[in-house]
Amino acid sequence: MNLDTLISSNAVISNHEIKSKKRALELLAEQLASEAMRVNQPLDDDIDALDIFQLLTEREKLGSTAMGHGVALPHARTSLTEHAIGAFLKLDDGIDFDSPDNQRTDLIFALMVPEHYTDEHLKILAYLATLFNNANFCKEIRESADTKQIYHHLINWQLSSQAS
């Protein structure tokens, strides 16, 4: 899987002064709404960030999407998009994301997929979990100086890691 079909360089946010899980989800919902409007241009309806925020929040109520080691993968299935869409947030300081290891979360990849993406949804989440479970990958992301570097690592990691 190559993440360049899932996330654009505009959907990478870095070093925001976010202090709470709620604010992180709001910011990611805003970015997902913007990306959904971009990729779903034939659709006439506006995509409201509040609707996406509510979907992400409802999913979090079922159980935290934090994986531990400073990583969370909030996600939702919705009729608001015809394509899988991602947004990524890297924080300077981690936040409480109800992580199973009680570590603060500083790397958050949000995912929104169409309702009919049952198998695809699980495959994307499994890929993201494998990617963010790689300590070297997370280290590279954390040490990236700007969103361009982060995006480069996100979309090229699979290729470079297979070559080594």
Helices and strands as residue ranges (DSSP letters): G 3-5, G 9-11, E 12-16, H 21-39, H 49-62, E 66-68, E 71-72, E 75-78, E 85-95, E 105-114, H 118-132, H 135-143, H 147-163
